[in-house]
Amino acid sequence: MTKETRPWGYYEILYTENGMQIKRLVVHSGKRLSLQSHEKRSEHWYIKEGQALAEIEGNTYTLDVGHSITILKGEKHRVSAAGNDDLELIEIQEGTYLGEDDIVRYDDDFGRA
């Protein structure tokens, strides 16, 4: 497994196959990912632990354990850990390219936009 540390927490790549990648993300309490979009992939988030606040195209969704949501290619989105606990989610990426450089950032708490 490949573990990558980020300012918001970390992710691990669990599985990669042609056109699909599965990651485990842990977002620390009070942290959030950048508002971003992807040109070449869609994502599906499944909440494993904690509570998520998902923002997709300006709409906000509260997701509890067992809930999931789909982000289509090109949609602006972000996720944050709501509540006092870390958020753990499974992210399934599907597309023609799954590299980390397929990220367009619009807003970021850590100065990466």
Number of C-alpha atoms within 10 A of each C-alpha: 9 9 13 11 10 12 12 20 18 15 21 16 16 15 13 13 8 10 12 17 19 19 20 20 22 22 26 19 18 14 17 23 20 23 21 20 23 23 15 17 22 20 20 16 24 20 20 19 16 20 24 28 18 22 17 20 14 11 8 13 13 13 18 17 15 11 14 16 15 14 21 18 15 16 17 19 22 22 23 22 23 22 13 11 14 20 28 24 26 22 22 20 21 20 16 12 17 19 10 7 8 14 17 15 17 13 14 14 13 12 7 9 12
